[in-house]
Amino acid sequence: MSTSLWWGEAPATAGDCVRPHHVYQRTDMSTQPSAITVFGRDYDIRKYRKESDLFTITAYNLDRISTGKDPGDPGFGITATGTFAKTGRTVAVDPTVIPYGSLLYIEGVGWRIAEDTGGAIRGRHIDVLMPSRRNALQFGVKQCKVTVYIPDNLTDV
């Protein structure tokens, strides 16, 4: 039997994140729901490995300063995975740490999808897409607990 949950979005301007102990775990799915709905799509989380850790969280937007591209430039607004970048969904990650297509729950921010990367995104650093430069600057730099749901089969993403 499948249990489905919908996780709401917390505002990206929420207060400082917590500083938990590092936790690495493989979730026992018998006590967890088997499906979640994020961004209008159902995910069978039995097919995902769950890991939690502390990450540095920053923010960017789609201006030239953040991306090096202007509207009208080839590739403007297109992520490293070929999707259109979307505020409230897209984050940039180091794909050697968090594979593209992974679901992320960032405490104080909400659900996001690993779709992009950038020149300064290395290691345990996540860059959250914001609607404007002002929002990105106001967001600042935070240390947050992040739960990463990594697909067992990356070709299913």
N, C-alpha and C positions, 0 to 999 in steps of 0.2 A: 504494500500500500504506500502510495506516495503522499508525503506531507508537503504542502507548498506554503512558503512564507514570502511576503513582500517586505523588503527592507526599504524604509523611507530615506530620503536624503536629509542629512543634517547640513546646515549652512556652512559653507567653506570659511566663513569668517568667525567660526566658533572659537572659544577661548583656547588657551594653551592645552596641548595634549598631555597625557599622563606619561610617567616614566616607569613602565613596568619592568619586571625581570625578563630576561630573554627566555622565550619559550619556543621550543620546536616540538611539534607533535604530529602524529598521524591520528586523525580523528576517528573514533569508534562510531561509525555511522548508524549503529543500532540505536543510539540515544540521540541522534541528530536528525533533522528533517532530511528527506532524500532529494528535495528540489527547492530552489529559491527562484524568485522572479525578480530580476534586476533589469531596469531600462526596458520593461515590456517583454523581456525574453525569459523563458524558463531555462534554468540550468540544473542538470542532474548532478548535484554535488558529490554523489557517490563516485563520480569519475574524476574528482579533483583531490589533490593532496593539499592539506591545510597546514600552513606554517604561520607563526606569529613572531614578530620581532620589532625592535625599535628602529625607525628610519628617520632620516632628516627629510623634512617636507618643505619645499619651496613652491613658488608659483610663477607661471609665465602667462603670456597672452600672445596673440598672433601678430603683434607688430614687428617692424623691422628690427628693433633692438633685441627682441627675444628670439626671432626666427631667422633673421637675415633676409626676409622676403616681404614684399609689399603686395597688396591686392592687385591682381592682374599678372603677377609673376608666375611662371610655370611652377606648379607644386604648392602654391600658396594655400594654406589650410589643409593640406594633405599630410597625414601622419606617416610614420615610417612603415606602417602596415598597410598603407593605401586607403585607409578610411578618411572621411572628412572629420577633422578635429571638432569636438563638440564640448562646450562648457558644461560642467556637471557630469561628464562621462570620461573624458580623455585625460590620461596622465602619461608623462614621459618617465621611462625607467631605464635602468641598465639591463638589457635583455640577457646578459650573462648571469644576473642575479634573479630577476623576475622575468620569466619568458613572456613574450607578446601573447596577448589573449587571456592572460590571467585576470581573475577578478580580485579586486582589492577592497577591503573595508578599512578605511583610515579613520581612527577615532577622532572625533571632532570635525571631520570633513564629510564622511559618508562613503558610499560605494563608487568605485571607479573601475575602468578597464585599462590595462597596460596596452597602449596602442602606439606610443611614440617614444622617441629618444632624443637626446640632444648632446652637443659637444661637452657640456659641463655635467652631464648626468652619469655618474660613475659610482659603483658600489651601492651602498644602502642609502640612496638618494632618490627621492621621487619628486617630480615637478608636476603640480596640479594646474591644469588649464583654467584660466580666469577670463572673464569677459572683457577686461580692460587692463591697461598698464597700472592704473590707479589701484584697482582691486588686487593685482599681483603684488604691488609694493606694500599695500596695507596688510596683506596676508603675512608677509615677513618670512622668517625661518623658524620652524618648529621641530621638536623631536616628538614623534607620535608612534604609538603602537599601531602596527599595520598587520592585519590578517590577510594573507595571500592565499588564494585558491588557485592552485596550478593544475591545469588540465593534465590528466594521465596521458592522453593522446593529443599532442599539439596540432595534429592535422584536423581534429574535430572543431577547432576554434573558428 
